[in-house]
Amino acid sequence: MTYPRTSVPADRSDLKQRLAAATATDTSRGLNYTTLFALARDHLGDTAPREVDVLGKGSRVDFFSYPIGEYLETTWNALDRLERTFGSTDAVLAELGRRTIAGFLASMIGRTVFAVGGKDPRRMLANGASGYRTAVSYGERKVELLGPRQARMTFRRDFMPPAFHQSVILTGLQASDAKRPRVTGRATALLDSVYEIEWE
């Protein structure tokens, strides 16, 4: 897979702004942590999950919900450690996005979403917003079908950078009947982004 190389700073000032925007009701499922910890373990060794975890635990319960701030801090810790291996923070975020959607599609919830939408890319994208809602409590996501093989997804108040979501959308489409899907994402504000999607 070719990783995006566009610059999305994973510096601590960027993280601080995201944390400042979070509230107590903004949560992420433990399954997202599990994916992040597996990525760290695969590339940094067995002790890495505890080392990058802001709480020092290295594990969460998949279907429990946890504060998004904890997930963001843990992700940034992992980015610091993994950037050298992958070549950029965007590349790490892309791999995390790929693994996150792959894990979701393999889960019971993901299989249910797939069963409802089938492998039709338009239906999969249309169901994308509800898929996100099973994993996180925050944000708004809108899908516009612009043509037979073209769509746009708009994210509002989502805490992860565009490189992550670009990879999530692309990996999801690659699991559908879409041929040669292409996804281009860009930030429109700190927590807002838009994704132009095409396939053959």
N, C-alpha and C positions, 0 to 999 in steps of 0.2 A: 504494500500500500504506500502511496506517496503522501507524505504528511504536509499539511499547509505550512508555509514558512512566513506568513504575514505576521507582523509584530503585534502581539497583544501582551503588554507588559504584565508579568506575574510578580511585580515588585511589591514591597510591603505597603507602599502608599496606596496602590491600587486595591490591595486587600483591605486596608483600613477603611477606605470609602465604601466598599461592599458591606463590611461588617457594620458600619455606622447606619446603613440603610435597612438592616435586618431588624425584625421585631420578634417577640417571643412566640408568635404564631407561625413563623416561617420555619418549616421543618423539611427534613429529607429522610427517606426510608433507610433503614440499616443496610438494605441490599446495595445501595450506592456506596456505602462505606466498604462493604465486603469486596466489591469490585476494585475499589481504590487500594485496599490493603493487598489484594492479590497481585495487582500491578507492581506495587512496591516490593513485595516478596519475590516475585519472579525475576526482578532485575537487580535487587539490592540485598537479597538474602533473607533468611528466616526471621531475623530480629527486626527487620525494617518496619513492619506494621506498627509495632509498639513505638519505634523511634520517631516515626512521622506523625503518629496520633497525638493530637494536642492534649488528650487525656492520658496518654501512655498505656492504653489498654490493648490496642491492636485488633479489636473485634467489636462487632455490634450484632444485635438480633435483627435479621433481615426485614421482618415485617413491622418492627417498632419504628416510631418516628423520633428523630433527634433534631436539636437546633441546627439550622443551616450554618450558623456561625462556626460551630465545631467542625462541620464538614469542610467549609471554606479554609479554615486555618490548617486543617490536616492536608487538604489538597495542596495548598501553597507550600507546606513543608515537603510534600512529595515532589512538587515541581522543582524545588531547590536541589533536591538530591538526584532527580532523574534527567534534568535538562542536559547534562553532559552526555548521557547515554543516547538520548534521542536527537540531540542537535539543536533543539529550541524548546521553549516552554509551550509553544503552539503544537509542536509535534507530540509532546507528552499529553496535552489536553486532547488531541485528536485520538491518540491511542486509548485514553481513558473513555472518551465518548464511544469509540468502537466497542470496547469491552462492556460498557454500561448497557448499550442497546442490545448487544448479543446476549448478555445475561438476562435482560428483561424479556426478550423474545423466547428464551428457553424456560422462563418461569411459568408458573400456572397462570398468573395474570396475563402475561404476554401471549401465551398460547391461546387464551380466551379472546384477546383482542385480534389476534391473527385469524381465529376461527370466524369471527364476526366480519372482518374486512376482507378475508381471503388474501390473495396475492396481487390483487389489482392495485397498482401504485396510487391511483387517485383515491380509492377508498382507504388505503393505508394512511395516506397523508391526512385525509379528512378525519380519521380516527386518532391522529397524532396528538391532538390537544388533550383528549381524554386519557390517552396513554401516559402523558406527562403527569396528569393529575393523580395517577395511582402511585407515583414515585415521590412527588413533592407537593407541599401544601400551597405554595406561592405562585404568583405570576399569571399572566394571561397570554394565550397563544391563539393566533387566528390563521386559518388556512384559506387562501384564495386560489381557486382553480382557474387559471388564466387561459387555458386551452387544453386540447386533448393530451398533450405531453408537457405541460408547463404549469408551474404553481409558484406561489409565494407564501412563505410563513413569516408572520410578524410576532415577535416576542416582546412582551412588556413586563418589566419588573422581574427579570430572571437573573439569578446571581452568578451563573456560570458564563465565562467568556464565549464569544462566537466560535472559536476553533473547536470547542467541545460540542456545541450543538450542530455545527456543520457536519461533523463526523457522525453524530447520532443519526441525523436525517439521511446522510449518504448510506450508512450501513443498513438502515432500515429499508431503504429503496433497493439496495443490492439483494436483500432477502425477498423482494417482490419480483414481479414479472417485468419490471422496468429494465430496458436495455441501455447500457452505458449511461447511467444517471450522473448528473453533474449538479453540484450544490456550491453556491458562492454566498458566503455570509459576511456581514459587516455590522459593526456597532453603530447605533444611531444615538445612543446616550449610554451612561454608565451601565444601566441594567436593561437597556432596550437594544434590540437587534432585528435585522431583516435578512431573509434567506431566499435567494432566487434559485429555483429548482427546475431542471429540464431532464428529459430522458428520451430515448428513441423507442 
